Amino acid sequence: MADLFRLSASEAAARIREGKLTSEALVRSCLERIDSREAQVKAWVHLDRDFALAQARECDKSASRGPIHGVPFAAKDIMDTAGLPTEYGSPIYKGNRPAADAACVALSRAAGGVLLGKTVTTEFASRFPWGKTTNPHNSQHTPGGSSSGSAAAVGDFMVPLAFGTQTVGSVIRPAAFCGCIGYKPTYGEVSTQGVKQNTASFDTVGLFARAVEDLALFRAAVTGFAAKPLAAIPVNELKIGFCRTMFWDRAEVYTKTFLEAAASALAKAGTKISDFDLGKPFERFEAMGRRINDYEFSRALTWERNHHWNLLSEFQRDKLAAWLNVSYEQYREAEAVLGQCREHLAEAMKDIDLLLTPSALGEALAGLTSTGDTSFNILSTWTYTPCVTLPVFTGPSDLPVGIQLIGHRNQDHRLLEGAQAVYRMFAKSI
């Protein structure tokens, strides 16, 4: 039983429900894993063992059984937590103790989850500075960001579930780099109340796990939907559009090869694969999305700019000074362009179940001075559609390379069912 930390959330929840496992035993196993690996991975910023074990003991005494009863989870440190500090990756908030949990944390605890600790985030969930976390597969490579600690902790078997946030690519990219499964829900599906705002038009609470069915379980906990199993969809019933996006030339050669191979393997298994072109409406998509990001983020940090300018990183100060120059008229123009793109994508996907795209340009970059390029993450984030990254391939440095599946807006359960079918097909062939 020494490797309890390797259990998926679904396996752990089932054992706890059946009386074959206690939450305390599972939490102790996760804490032991953290003790053995944290010096190298550096995924955690706040970890209170007594706090975690006390929650686990309460779960073991409780007769109620929520979807993730007794299962530990981690929260990115831009999410308020009543029992642990929340510092948003910034010295401005050193020692900050919120009075209440963020909604996603509160809902998870109400569903029986055990808040294990807080994971490293970049400053205010921006792309830089990069933080202290390393890639669990090779400490000389980035874990991605900004949800670096959550992705690394799940990828390294320190915790079965974790929260991240995605404004551009901060769930999908680090999940792909760290070899776990990342899920960015439909925009607005999970409440962002109590989560430090970055860009209100895009901010989305995302989930990390090691099994697709775990995502469905976690989603039930944080939305209040009744937990229901994922239907076993035959992969040959899926219609998938191979969407290279406008950034195909930016991808590593091996990433292109892997994605072509994935499309070919799916076609061989009977999936209806077709090329999917985003078309003319998306020509200004990247520029307009970044304009919205710049406008909203620079204004969301008004208090910090006005009162603690010197405690912001040099990177952040430089960016904020430039981004404040985006006018309201420019912002509204960008919103209109993205609105048109969302409508176009929904129409273009009418006869498609999922889109297949890269999760990132390639495997995790060497060094810790960059969290990686976000190009392949903006399509889903800024069109409000749900997406999943699956760890299917291994790159030239022996690091994970993911594939990304994008579903229809507000059809997250269907996306997860399709993702499970695709992942099972690849698991059989690996």
C-alpha positions as CSV (number, residue, x, y, z in Angstrom):
1,M,0.0,0.0,0.0
2,A,3.1,2.3,-0.1
3,D,2.1,3.6,-3.5
4,L,-1.4,4.9,-2.7
5,F,-0.2,8.2,-4.1
6,R,-0.3,6.6,-7.5
7,L,-4.1,6.0,-7.4
8,S,-6.2,8.0,-9.7
9,A,-8.9,10.2,-8.1
10,S,-11.6,7.8,-9.4
11,E,-9.8,4.8,-8.0
12,A,-9.2,6.5,-4.7
13,A,-12.8,7.7,-4.4
14,A,-14.2,4.3,-5.1
15,R,-12.0,2.6,-2.5
16,I,-12.9,5.2,0.1
17,R,-16.6,4.8,-0.7
18,E,-16.3,1.0,-0.4
19,G,-14.4,1.2,3.0
20,K,-11.2,-0.2,1.5
21,L,-9.2,2.9,2.0
22,T,-9.2,5.9,4.4
23,S,-8.7,9.4,3.4
24,E,-6.0,9.8,6.1
25,A,-4.0,6.9,4.6
26,L,-4.2,8.4,1.1
27,V,-3.2,11.9,2.3
28,R,-0.3,10.5,4.3
29,S,0.9,8.7,1.2
30,C,0.7,11.9,-0.8
31,L,2.6,13.8,1.9
32,E,5.3,11.2,1.9
33,R,5.6,11.5,-1.9
34,I,6.0,15.2,-1.5
35,D,8.7,14.8,1.1
36,S,10.7,12.6,-1.2
37,R,10.3,14.8,-4.3
38,E,9.6,18.4,-3.4
39,A,13.3,19.4,-3.0
40,Q,13.7,18.7,-6.7
41,V,10.3,19.6,-8.2
42,K,9.4,22.6,-6.0
43,A,5.7,22.5,-6.8
44,W,4.3,23.8,-3.5
45,V,4.2,27.2,-1.9
46,H,2.0,26.5,1.1
47,L,1.8,23.1,2.7
48,D,0.3,22.5,6.2
49,R,0.4,18.8,7.0
50,D,-1.7,19.1,10.1
51,F,-4.3,21.1,8.3
52,A,-4.5,18.4,5.5
53,L,-4.6,15.5,7.9
54,A,-7.3,17.1,10.0
55,Q,-9.5,17.4,7.0
56,A,-8.8,13.8,6.1
57,R,-9.8,12.6,9.5
58,E,-13.0,14.6,9.3
59,C,-13.8,12.9,6.0
60,D,-13.2,9.5,7.5
61,K,-15.7,10.2,10.3
62,S,-18.3,11.7,8.0
63,A,-21.3,9.7,6.7
64,S,-21.8,11.9,3.7
65,R,-20.2,10.9,0.4
66,G,-19.6,13.6,-2.2
67,P,-18.1,12.9,-5.7
68,I,-14.4,13.3,-4.4
69,H,-15.0,12.4,-0.8
70,G,-11.6,12.0,0.9
71,V,-9.6,12.7,-2.2
72,P,-6.8,15.3,-1.9
73,F,-6.6,18.2,-4.3
74,A,-4.3,21.2,-4.7
75,A,-5.2,24.8,-5.4
76,K,-3.2,27.3,-7.5
77,D,-2.0,30.1,-5.3
78,I,-4.2,32.7,-6.9
79,M,-7.2,31.1,-5.4
80,D,-8.4,32.3,-2.0
81,T,-8.2,29.7,0.8
82,A,-9.5,30.4,4.3
83,G,-7.2,27.8,5.9
84,L,-4.0,28.6,4.1
85,P,-2.2,31.8,2.9
86,T,-2.9,33.1,-0.6
87,E,-0.2,35.3,-2.1
88,Y,-0.9,35.4,-5.8
89,G,2.8,34.8,-6.6
90,S,3.6,38.4,-5.4
91,P,5.5,39.8,-2.4
92,I,2.7,42.4,-2.2
93,Y,0.5,39.8,-0.7
94,K,3.1,38.0,1.5
95,G,1.3,36.4,4.5
96,N,-2.2,37.3,3.1
97,R,-4.9,35.2,4.8
98,P,-8.3,35.4,3.0
99,A,-11.4,35.1,5.1
100,A,-13.1,32.7,2.8
101,D,-12.4,30.0,0.2
102,A,-12.7,30.7,-3.5
103,A,-15.9,29.2,-4.9
104,C,-14.0,26.3,-6.7
105,V,-12.2,25.4,-3.5
106,A,-15.3,25.7,-1.3
107,L,-17.3,23.5,-3.7
108,S,-14.5,20.9,-3.8
109,R,-14.4,20.8,0.0
110,A,-18.2,20.6,0.2
111,A,-17.9,17.6,-2.2
112,G,-15.6,15.9,0.2
113,G,-12.3,16.9,-1.2
114,V,-9.2,17.5,1.0
115,L,-7.3,20.7,0.3
116,L,-3.7,19.4,0.4
117,G,-2.0,22.7,-0.2
118,K,-1.3,25.6,-2.5
119,T,0.8,25.3,-5.6
120,V,3.3,27.7,-7.2
121,T,2.0,30.3,-9.7
122,T,3.8,32.9,-11.7
123,E,3.2,36.5,-10.5
124,F,-0.6,37.2,-10.8
125,A,-0.8,34.2,-13.2
126,S,1.1,36.1,-15.9
127,R,3.6,34.3,-18.1
128,F,6.6,35.6,-16.2
129,P,8.5,35.6,-13.8
130,W,8.6,31.9,-14.1
131,G,8.7,30.8,-10.4
132,K,10.7,28.1,-8.7
133,T,9.0,24.9,-10.0
134,T,10.9,22.5,-12.3
135,N,9.6,19.9,-14.7
136,P,9.1,16.6,-12.8
137,H,10.5,14.6,-15.7
138,N,13.7,16.6,-16.0
139,S,14.5,19.4,-13.5
140,Q,16.5,21.3,-16.2
141,H,13.3,21.9,-18.2
142,T,10.4,24.2,-17.6
143,P,7.1,22.9,-16.2
144,G,5.2,25.5,-18.2
145,G,3.0,28.1,-16.6
146,S,1.4,29.9,-15.1
147,S,-0.1,26.9,-13.3
148,S,3.3,25.4,-13.0
149,G,3.0,24.0,-9.5
150,S,-0.3,22.3,-10.1
151,A,0.8,20.6,-13.3
152,A,4.1,19.4,-11.8
153,A,2.4,18.1,-8.6
154,V,-0.1,16.0,-10.5
155,G,2.5,14.9,-13.1
156,D,4.8,13.8,-10.3
157,F,2.1,11.8,-8.4
158,M,2.1,14.2,-5.4
159,V,-1.6,14.8,-5.6
160,P,-4.3,13.2,-7.9
161,L,-6.2,16.4,-8.6
162,A,-5.3,20.1,-8.8
163,F,-6.7,23.4,-9.9
164,G,-5.1,25.8,-12.4
165,T,-6.4,28.8,-14.4
166,Q,-6.1,29.5,-18.1
167,T,-6.3,33.0,-19.5
168,V,-4.1,32.2,-22.6
169,G,-2.5,28.7,-22.1
170,S,-1.8,28.2,-18.4
171,V,-3.5,24.8,-18.0
172,I,-3.1,23.0,-21.3
173,R,0.6,23.9,-21.9
174,P,1.9,23.0,-18.4
175,A,-0.2,19.8,-18.4
176,A,1.4,18.8,-21.7
177,F,4.9,19.6,-20.5
178,C,4.4,17.7,-17.3
179,G,2.7,14.7,-18.8
180,C,-0.6,14.9,-17.1
181,I,-4.1,15.5,-18.4
182,G,-5.3,19.1,-18.4
183,Y,-8.9,20.3,-19.0
184,K,-9.9,23.9,-19.7
185,P,-13.7,24.0,-19.4
186,T,-16.1,26.1,-21.4
187,Y,-15.7,29.7,-20.3
188,G,-17.9,30.4,-17.3
189,E,-18.5,26.8,-16.5
190,V,-16.6,27.0,-13.2
191,S,-17.0,30.0,-11.0
192,T,-14.0,32.4,-10.8
193,Q,-15.3,34.0,-7.6
194,G,-12.3,34.3,-5.1
195,V,-9.7,33.8,-7.9
196,K,-7.4,36.8,-8.5
197,Q,-8.5,38.3,-11.7
198,N,-6.1,38.5,-14.7
199,T,-8.3,39.0,-17.7
200,A,-12.0,38.8,-16.9
201,S,-13.0,38.1,-20.6
202,F,-10.8,35.0,-20.7
203,D,-10.0,33.7,-17.1
204,T,-11.1,30.1,-16.7
205,V,-10.6,27.7,-13.8
206,G,-9.1,24.5,-15.2
207,L,-8.4,21.1,-13.8
208,F,-5.4,18.7,-13.8
209,A,-5.7,14.9,-13.3
210,R,-4.1,11.6,-14.5
211,A,-7.2,10.0,-16.0
212,V,-10.0,11.5,-18.1
213,E,-12.7,10.0,-15.8
214,D,-11.1,12.0,-13.0
215,L,-11.9,15.2,-14.8
216,A,-15.6,14.2,-15.0
217,L,-15.6,13.5,-11.3
218,F,-13.8,16.8,-10.4
219,R,-16.1,18.7,-12.8
220,A,-19.1,17.4,-11.0
221,A,-17.7,18.6,-7.7
222,V,-17.1,22.1,-8.8
223,T,-20.2,22.7,-10.9
224,G,-22.8,20.9,-8.8
225,F,-23.8,18.7,-11.7
226,A,-24.7,15.1,-10.6
227,A,-21.7,12.9,-11.2
228,K,-22.3,10.6,-14.1
229,P,-19.9,8.2,-15.8
230,L,-18.5,8.9,-19.2
231,A,-20.2,6.9,-21.9
232,A,-17.9,4.5,-23.8
233,I,-18.0,6.1,-27.2
234,P,-16.4,3.9,-30.0
235,V,-13.7,5.9,-31.5
236,N,-15.0,5.1,-35.0
237,E,-18.2,7.1,-34.2
238,L,-16.2,10.3,-33.8
239,K,-15.9,13.0,-36.4
240,I,-12.6,15.0,-35.8
241,G,-11.3,18.0,-37.7
242,F,-7.5,18.1,-37.9
243,C,-7.0,21.8,-37.2
244,R,-3.4,22.9,-37.8
245,T,-4.4,26.5,-37.0
246,M,-2.6,29.6,-38.3
247,F,0.4,28.7,-36.1
248,W,1.4,25.4,-37.7
249,D,4.7,26.9,-39.0
250,R,5.7,27.7,-35.4
251,A,5.5,24.0,-34.2
252,E,8.5,21.8,-33.9
253,V,9.0,19.4,-36.8
254,Y,8.5,16.4,-34.5
255,T,5.3,17.9,-33.2
256,K,3.9,18.2,-36.8
257,T,5.0,14.5,-37.4
258,F,3.3,13.4,-34.1
259,L,0.0,15.2,-35.0
260,E,0.0,13.8,-38.5
261,A,0.6,10.3,-37.0
262,A,-2.2,10.9,-34.5
263,A,-4.6,11.8,-37.3
264,S,-3.5,8.8,-39.3
265,A,-4.0,6.4,-36.4
266,L,-7.4,7.8,-35.7
267,A,-8.4,7.4,-39.3
268,K,-7.1,3.9,-39.4
269,A,-9.3,3.1,-36.3
270,G,-12.3,4.3,-38.2
271,T,-12.6,7.9,-37.0
272,K,-13.8,10.3,-39.7
273,I,-10.9,12.7,-40.0
274,S,-11.1,15.8,-42.1
275,D,-8.9,18.9,-42.5
276,F,-10.3,21.9,-40.7
277,D,-9.4,25.4,-41.8
278,L,-10.2,28.3,-39.5
279,G,-10.5,30.7,-42.4
280,K,-10.4,34.4,-43.0
281,P,-12.3,35.6,-39.8
282,F,-9.3,34.4,-37.7
283,E,-6.7,36.5,-39.5
284,R,-6.8,39.1,-36.7
285,F,-7.6,36.7,-33.9
286,E,-4.3,36.6,-32.2
287,A,-3.7,40.4,-32.3
288,M,-7.2,41.2,-31.1
289,G,-7.1,38.6,-28.3
290,R,-3.8,39.9,-27.0
291,R,-5.2,43.5,-27.1
292,I,-8.1,42.4,-24.8
293,N,-5.6,40.7,-22.5
294,D,-3.4,43.8,-22.3
295,Y,-6.3,46.1,-21.7
296,E,-8.0,44.1,-18.9
297,F,-4.9,42.8,-17.1
298,S,-3.3,46.3,-16.8
299,R,-6.5,47.7,-15.3
300,A,-7.2,44.7,-13.0
301,L,-3.9,45.5,-11.3
302,T,-4.7,49.2,-10.7
303,W,-4.4,49.0,-6.9
304,E,-1.1,47.2,-7.1
305,R,0.3,49.7,-9.6
306,N,-0.8,52.7,-7.6
307,H,0.3,51.4,-4.2
308,H,3.1,48.8,-4.7
309,W,4.8,49.7,-8.0
310,N,8.2,48.8,-6.6
311,L,7.1,45.4,-5.5
312,L,6.0,44.4,-9.0
313,S,8.6,42.5,-11.0
314,E,10.5,44.6,-13.6
315,F,8.9,42.5,-16.3
316,Q,5.4,43.3,-15.0
317,R,6.1,47.0,-14.7
318,D,7.4,47.2,-18.2
319,K,4.4,45.3,-19.6
320,L,1.8,47.3,-17.6
321,A,3.2,50.6,-18.6
322,A,2.8,49.6,-22.3
323,W,-0.5,47.9,-22.0
324,L,-2.2,51.0,-20.4
325,N,-1.9,52.6,-23.8
326,V,-4.6,50.4,-25.2
327,S,-7.7,52.6,-25.6
328,Y,-11.2,51.7,-24.8
329,E,-12.1,52.0,-28.5
330,Q,-9.4,49.6,-29.5
331,Y,-10.6,47.2,-26.8
332,R,-14.2,47.3,-28.0
333,E,-13.0,46.7,-31.6
334,A,-11.1,43.6,-30.4
335,E,-14.1,42.3,-28.6
336,A,-16.2,42.6,-31.7
337,V,-13.6,40.7,-33.8
338,L,-13.4,37.8,-31.3
339,G,-17.2,37.7,-31.1
340,Q,-17.3,37.2,-34.9
341,C,-14.7,34.4,-34.6
342,R,-16.7,32.6,-32.0
343,E,-19.8,32.6,-34.2
344,H,-17.8,31.5,-37.2
345,L,-16.2,28.6,-35.3
346,A,-19.5,27.3,-33.9
347,E,-20.9,27.3,-37.5
348,A,-17.9,25.7,-39.0
349,M,-17.9,22.9,-36.3
350,K,-21.6,21.9,-36.9
351,D,-20.7,18.6,-38.4
352,I,-17.5,18.0,-36.3
353,D,-17.4,16.5,-32.8
354,L,-13.8,17.6,-31.9
355,L,-10.9,19.4,-33.3
356,L,-7.4,17.9,-33.1
357,T,-4.5,20.4,-32.6
358,P,-1.1,20.5,-30.9
359,S,-1.1,21.3,-27.2
360,A,2.2,23.3,-27.5
361,L,4.9,23.9,-30.0
362,G,6.8,20.9,-28.7
363,E,8.1,19.4,-25.5
364,A,9.1,21.5,-22.4
365,L,11.9,23.9,-23.2
366,A,15.3,23.5,-21.6
367,G,16.0,26.0,-18.9
368,L,13.6,27.8,-16.4
369,T,13.6,31.3,-17.9
370,S,10.4,30.8,-20.1
371,T,7.1,29.0,-19.6
372,G,6.8,28.4,-23.3
373,D,4.8,29.7,-26.3
374,T,1.0,29.9,-26.0
375,S,0.2,29.9,-29.7
376,F,-1.8,26.6,-29.8
377,N,-3.8,27.5,-26.7
378,I,-5.5,30.7,-27.7
379,L,-8.0,29.2,-30.1
380,S,-10.0,27.4,-27.4
381,T,-9.5,29.9,-24.6
382,W,-10.6,32.9,-26.6
383,T,-13.5,31.2,-28.4
384,Y,-14.8,29.9,-25.0
385,T,-14.7,26.3,-26.1
386,P,-13.6,23.4,-23.8
387,C,-10.4,21.5,-24.5
388,V,-8.3,18.7,-23.1
389,T,-4.6,17.8,-23.5
390,L,-3.6,14.1,-23.5
391,P,-0.1,12.9,-22.9
392,V,0.3,10.6,-26.0
393,F,3.8,11.1,-27.4
394,T,7.4,11.5,-26.2
395,G,9.7,14.1,-27.6
396,P,13.5,14.0,-28.6
397,S,14.5,14.9,-25.0
398,D,12.4,12.1,-23.6
399,L,9.8,14.5,-22.4
400,P,6.0,14.3,-22.8
401,V,4.3,15.8,-25.9
402,G,0.5,16.1,-25.8
403,I,-2.3,16.3,-28.3
404,Q,-5.2,18.8,-27.8
405,L,-8.8,18.1,-28.4
406,I,-11.3,21.0,-28.6
407,G,-15.0,20.5,-28.2
408,H,-18.2,22.5,-28.6
409,R,-19.0,25.3,-26.3
410,N,-21.2,24.1,-23.3
411,Q,-20.7,20.5,-24.4
412,D,-18.0,19.6,-21.9
413,H,-19.2,16.2,-21.0
414,R,-19.3,15.2,-24.6
415,L,-15.7,16.5,-25.0
416,L,-14.6,14.3,-22.1
417,E,-16.3,11.3,-23.5
418,G,-14.5,11.8,-26.9
419,A,-11.2,12.5,-25.1
420,Q,-11.6,9.2,-23.2
421,A,-12.2,7.3,-26.4
422,V,-9.2,8.8,-28.1
423,Y,-6.9,8.3,-25.1
424,R,-7.9,4.7,-24.7
425,M,-7.1,4.1,-28.4
426,F,-3.7,5.5,-28.0
427,A,-3.1,3.7,-24.7
428,K,-3.7,0.4,-26.5
429,S,-1.2,1.2,-29.2
430,I,1.6,2.6,-27.0
